[in-house]
Amino acid sequence: MTSPRVIVIGGGAAGFFAAIACAEANPVAHVVLYEATAHPLAKVRVSGGGRCNVTHACPDPRELVKRYPRGGRELTGPFNRFGPRDTIAWFAARGVELKTENDGRMFPVTDNSETIVDCLRLAADKAGVKVFTSMGVRKAAKTDEGKFQVEFTDGSVGEFDRMLLATGGNKSSVGSIIAGEFGHTIEAPVPSLFTFHIDDARIRGLEGLSVLDATTSVDGSRLRERGPLLVTHWGMSGPAILKLSAWGARELAERSYKFTLGVSWVGERTPAQVQATLVAARAANLKKKITTWNPFALPSRLWERLAVAAGIGPDTVWTSVSNAALEAFAAQLAAGEFAVEGKSLNKEEFVTCGGVRLREVDFKTMESRLCPRLHFAGELLDIDGVTGGFNFQAAWTTGWLAGRAMAGVT
Ligand SMILES: Cc1cc2nc3c(=O)[nH]c(=O)nc-3n(C[C@H](O)[C@H](O)[C@H](O)COP(=O)(O)OP(=O)(O)OC[C@H]3O[C@@H](n4cnc5c(N)ncnc54)[C@H](O)[C@@H]3O)c2cc1C
């Protein structure tokens, strides 16, 4: 085995995974990892609300790739080589057990992201990776001999046979600049996974209220999602909104985050189906107030707001509601329209779409197609997933492939 000098730039999930994979696969390789800040794995630490949603219980790569608005096609092969099952086994082999929640998200059984941080740091240490913190990379160039000459933030310089850029989602960072200098195209960055700003009497003051099965859509586009929806202080969040934000990241940015959001609070039911249910409810609940009983098991405060929005007063009894009012109510329930005025950060998980153009990278080795022995991993690439552990899975997978390739074992 040869003993290449390998530099990993960026001490996040992808950088650590790559460095460990490289050092474990080739024990005689010299693997160094440089992290600009004093805190490597900072995003892992804060991820998943401090619990770290490590991956998603979705073993079939063909299903898994459907969760990536950008990068799904390219990740099919990589997920066949290192997918969620491999991630689970990788952590288990190092003493970390993961558990699955009802929605498929996987967390360490400790419910503490520190478990993942400690595991990665220990694995890097055991494999012989030399980790440097508070030491960033400023510049990189290729020498006539084909080596990478790297300049660090303290002015020192080193030479390496292979270089991995894993500098994360800040696409204006040095990592992207270096990738650009080596000829790579950087797709424009825009946020993904954000919540919507909506100021509307129907949901004002209802923060914390959630509906399990909502359908959301964006006017004038094909964007449409289904899932739980959460009312927040500023508007709306939850998977039905976050998935829309991820798939619509570019389109919604172009519209300056101002558009009409369609909301069905009753899943996929059409207004006509909902109206039929309301008519039957009227026949069965003649003397009851409309606000005291609802056939869709919606939270009663929301039900009342939607009734009021349809022109039905809270004290109205079912029997006195006209057909026209029931039609308006059905429209509120199944085809509500809300003006979105902007976006907010989703504190649980957010990513940036954009980054190194994917067709310029060989997804067997994560090596540049433009500059031999330059590799990429993680969010620096134009890859992003919806919420649920998919972004870390992309970081583990691309990191692992890059690490093995740099070790000389593909
Ligand atoms: C609040 C929050 C919660 C999240 N929770 C989840 C979750 O639960 N599950 C999930 O799947 N995803 C989650 N994500 C997304 C996930 O964290 C990222 O997709 C993932 O961390 C990307 O890993 P990375 O290694 O590519 O980049 P990063 O984690 O961003 O790491 C890149 C590192 O490179 C360093 N760096 C940058 N430039 C240089 C330089 N010039 N020299 C040296 N070092 C440099 C940075 O300081 C950073 O430490 C969350 C994101 C956020 C913001």
Ligand as a Chemical Component Dictionary entry (heavy atoms), coordinates in Angstrom:
data_LIG
# 
_chem_comp.id                   LIG 
_chem_comp.type                 NON-POLYMER 
_chem_comp.pdbx_formal_charge   0 
_chem_comp.three_letter_code    LIG 
# 
loop_
_chem_comp_atom.comp_id 
_chem_comp_atom.atom_id 
_chem_comp_atom.alt_atom_id 
_chem_comp_atom.type_symbol 
_chem_comp_atom.charge 
_chem_comp_atom.model_Cartn_x 
_chem_comp_atom.model_Cartn_y 
_chem_comp_atom.model_Cartn_z 
_chem_comp_atom.pdbx_ordinal 
LIG C1  C1  C 0 -29.377 23.877 13.159 1  
LIG C2  C2  C 0 -29.168 22.746 12.193 2  
LIG C3  C3  C 0 -29.647 21.473 12.529 3  
LIG C4  C4  C 0 -29.494 20.423 11.630 4  
LIG N1  N1  N 0 -29.964 19.185 11.983 5  
LIG C5  C5  C 0 -29.841 18.147 11.109 6  
LIG C6  C6  C 0 -30.277 16.846 11.466 7  
LIG O1  O1  O 0 -30.724 16.602 12.586 8  
LIG N2  N2  N 0 -30.172 15.859 10.523 9  
LIG C7  C7  C 0 -29.633 16.084 9.276  10 
LIG O2  O2  O 0 -29.557 15.157 8.474  11 
LIG N3  N3  N 0 -29.146 17.305 8.943  12 
LIG C8  C8  C 0 -29.231 18.322 9.829  13 
LIG N4  N4  N 0 -28.742 19.554 9.483  14 
LIG C9  C9  C 0 -27.991 19.690 8.213  15 
LIG C10 C10 C 0 -26.578 19.122 8.447  16 
LIG O3  O3  O 0 -26.075 19.665 9.658  17 
LIG C11 C11 C 0 -25.624 19.489 7.309  18 
LIG O4  O4  O 0 -26.175 19.047 6.094  19 
LIG C12 C12 C 0 -24.260 18.821 7.534  20 
LIG O5  O5  O 0 -23.715 19.285 8.751  21 
LIG C13 C13 C 0 -23.289 19.094 6.410  22 
LIG O6  O6  O 0 -22.037 18.570 6.780  23 
LIG P1  P1  P 0 -20.696 19.124 6.122  24 
LIG O7  O7  O 0 -19.584 18.385 6.792  25 
LIG O8  O8  O 0 -20.792 19.079 4.664  26 
LIG O9  O9  O 0 -20.651 20.665 6.515  27 
LIG P2  P2  P 0 -20.500 21.385 7.916  28 
LIG O10 O10 O 0 -21.116 20.581 8.985  29 
LIG O11 O11 O 0 -20.993 22.763 7.702  30 
LIG O12 O12 O 0 -18.945 21.410 8.182  31 
LIG C14 C14 C 0 -18.044 22.174 7.409  32 
LIG C15 C15 C 0 -16.886 22.597 8.268  33 
LIG O13 O13 O 0 -15.881 23.185 7.463  34 
LIG C16 C16 C 0 -15.298 24.250 8.185  35 
LIG N5  N5  N 0 -14.619 25.143 7.235  36 
LIG C17 C17 C 0 -15.188 26.015 6.352  37 
LIG N6  N6  N 0 -14.238 26.653 5.644  38 
LIG C18 C18 C 0 -13.046 26.175 6.078  39 
LIG C19 C19 C 0 -11.691 26.441 5.728  40 
LIG N7  N7  N 0 -11.373 27.350 4.777  41 
LIG N8  N8  N 0 -10.702 25.785 6.376  42 
LIG C20 C20 C 0 -11.002 24.848 7.322  43 
LIG N9  N9  N 0 -12.266 24.579 7.698  44 
LIG C21 C21 C 0 -13.283 25.212 7.078  45 
LIG C22 C22 C 0 -16.477 24.863 8.904  46 
LIG O14 O14 O 0 -16.053 25.636 10.005 47 
LIG C23 C23 C 0 -17.274 23.632 9.315  48 
LIG O15 O15 O 0 -16.903 23.151 10.586 49 
LIG C24 C24 C 0 -28.857 20.628 10.379 50 
LIG C25 C25 C 0 -28.373 21.895 10.049 51 
LIG C26 C26 C 0 -28.513 22.928 10.950 52 
LIG C27 C27 C 0 -27.967 24.282 10.574 53 
# 
loop_
_chem_comp_bond.comp_id 
_chem_comp_bond.atom_id_1 
_chem_comp_bond.atom_id_2 
_chem_comp_bond.value_order 
_chem_comp_bond.pdbx_ordinal 
LIG C1  C2  SING 1  
LIG C2  C3  SING 2  
LIG C2  C26 DOUB 3  
LIG C3  C4  DOUB 4  
LIG C4  N1  SING 5  
LIG C4  C24 SING 6  
LIG N1  C5  DOUB 7  
LIG C5  C6  SING 8  
LIG C5  C8  SING 9  
LIG C6  O1  DOUB 10 
LIG C6  N2  SING 11 
LIG N2  C7  SING 12 
LIG C7  O2  DOUB 13 
LIG C7  N3  SING 14 
LIG N3  C8  DOUB 15 
LIG C8  N4  SING 16 
LIG N4  C9  SING 17 
LIG N4  C24 SING 18 
LIG C9  C10 SING 19 
LIG C10 O3  SING 20 
LIG C10 C11 SING 21 
LIG C11 O4  SING 22 
LIG C11 C12 SING 23 
LIG C12 O5  SING 24 
LIG C12 C13 SING 25 
LIG C13 O6  SING 26 
LIG O6  P1  SING 27 
LIG P1  O7  DOUB 28 
LIG P1  O8  SING 29 
LIG P1  O9  SING 30 
LIG O9  P2  SING 31 
LIG P2  O10 DOUB 32 
LIG P2  O11 SING 33 
LIG P2  O12 SING 34 
LIG O12 C14 SING 35 
LIG C14 C15 SING 36 
LIG C15 O13 SING 37 
LIG C15 C23 SING 38 
LIG O13 C16 SING 39 
LIG C16 N5  SING 40 
LIG C16 C22 SING 41 
LIG N5  C17 SING 42 
LIG N5  C21 SING 43 
LIG C17 N6  DOUB 44 
LIG N6  C18 SING 45 
LIG C18 C19 SING 46 
LIG C18 C21 DOUB 47 
LIG C19 N7  SING 48 
LIG C19 N8  DOUB 49 
LIG N8  C20 SING 50 
LIG C20 N9  DOUB 51 
LIG N9  C21 SING 52 
LIG C22 O14 SING 53 
LIG C22 C23 SING 54 
LIG C23 O15 SING 55 
LIG C24 C25 DOUB 56 
LIG C25 C26 SING 57 
LIG C26 C27 SING 58 
# 
